[in-house]
Amino acid sequence: MRTFSYTPQVYFEVGKIVHRIKIHQGKVASLKVDAIVSPLVVNSQVVDKAAQGQLRQESCLIGDVRIVPASGDRPNPVIEVISPLWRGGEYHEEEQLAACYRKAMDMAKQENFRIIAFAPINGGAKGFPANRATKIAVQQVDSALRQNPLMEWVIFCCSDPVTTALYRTQVGR
């Protein structure tokens, strides 16, 4: 079992409501965790077709998760997840994003991971509205943690102070 260590200026430890969530501003690769949850980088056309149900069943679909084992250049296993592209909110993107978090947390539970870190799975090129995405992320992870007493921590990795503040606000509610 790994221990969680941190430098105070980079982390925000949350209060009693969401007590096993931490916020980290910096690179996810720098964390000592059991696994990292990261978006699966696929061609946006593939994701669009998957969202529209135009791909065969064996193709990747939004919400699919898989584990990539640790290797020499990657010390942690990675739970890859295909998250939805934001297309204006008319294509159930929020529900799809929530399912991504649930499935990633289910996979982490199946694998008996105690500490995991989420790289952003919905921002940047995905274009998801940050406030909505952050709220969904915290709600889904908090719900999964309440059902998994063996998981010790979930860390949300943020690359900038604005995203860090969004998570901090969401967790503090």
N, C-alpha and C positions, 0 to 999 in steps of 0.2 A: 504494500500500500504506500502511495506516495504522500509526502507531506506538502502542504501548501505554504509557500513562503512568498513574501512580497515586501516591496519598499513602500512606506506609507504615502509618499507623494504621488504614486501612480495608481493606487487603488482606492476605491470607495467601498467600505464594508457597510452593508445595509442593516437596517434595524430589525425589529422583531417580526414585522409583518412578512417580509420576504427574506428570511434570515440566512438562507444558504445561497444567495446570489451575490456575486462580487462584480465590480466594474473595473476594467483595466484599460488604461490608455497606453497603447503601444503595440508592439508586434506580438501576434498570437504565438509565433514560433519561439518566443523567449520564455514562455510559461512552462512550468513543470506540471503537466497534467497527464491523465491517462489517455485522453483522446481529444482531438480537435474536430469540431463540426464546421464544415466549409462548404460553400456552394460548388456544385459540379459545374465546371466551365464547359458549356456546350454552345454551339452555334445558336443564336437567337431565333433563327428560322426553325430549328428543330424544336425549341421550346414553344414557339408559337403554334407549330403544327400539333405538338403534344397537347397544348391547352385547348385546341380546337377538336381534339379527338381524331386527328387525321393520321396518326401513326399506328402501326400494328402493335399488338399487345406486348411483344417482346422488346419493343423500343423503349427508350427512356421516357418517363412521364413526370410531370410536375409532382413533387412529393416523394418520388423514388429516393431511397437511401441505399447506400452500400458502404462497406468498410474497405478501406485500402490499408493493408497492414503496414506497420512500421518497416523502414528499410534503413540502409546505411546513411543516406542523406536526409531521412525523415525519421526522427527518433520516436514520434508518436503515431499511433494509428489515426487515420482520418475518416470520419463519418462524412461522406459526401452526400449532399442533398440537392435536388433540382428545385429551385424556388421559382415562383411565377414572375413574369415580367409585368410591370404595372402598365395597364392599357386603359386607364381612366376609371377603373373600379367597376366596370359593367360586366366583367367576366369572372366574378367570384374570386378575385385575387386575394382578398383578405382571408377568406375561408381556406384557400389553397396555402397561403403562407402559414396560417395556424396549423394546418395539417403537417406542413414541413417540420415545424418545431416539435409537434407531438411525435411524429415518426422518428425524428432524430433522438428524442429523449427515450422513446421505446427501445431503440437500437442500443443506446447507451446502457439502459437497464438490462437488456438481454445479455450484453457483454460484461456485465458487472463492473462497469467503469464507475469509479468513486468521484473523480474530479474531471470535468470536461470544460472546454472553452469553445465558445461560439465566435467564429469569425463572422463578419457581417454576411448574411445570406440573402439580403434583400435590397441593398442600397446600390449606389454607384450606377452602373450601366442598367441595372434592373429598374431604376427610376421610381421605386416605391416611395410614397410620401413618408418622410422620416418619423413624424409623430405617430402615424398609424402603425408603421412597422415596429417601432419601439414598444408601443403598447401591446401589440399582439405577441411579440417576443417575450416580454416580461410575464404577461398573463399565462401563456402556454407553459413556460418553464416553471413558473411558480406552481401551477396546477400539477404538473408532472412530479415536481419535487415533493409535494404533499402526499403523493401516492408511492413514493420511493424513499423510504427512510434510510436506505443504505447509501444513497448518493450523498456525498458530503458537500460539494460545491459545484456551482455552475458559474462560469466567468464569461461575461460579455466583453469582448475585446473591441475597443473603439479606436479609430485612427486619428481622431481629432477632438479638440475640446468641446465643440458644439455637440457632437454625437454623445460624448461622455456626459454632458449636461442633460441631454434628453433622457438617457438611461437613468441617470441619478434622480431626475425628477419623477420618472415613471416608477422607479423602485421605492421612492420615498413616500408615495401616496398610500 
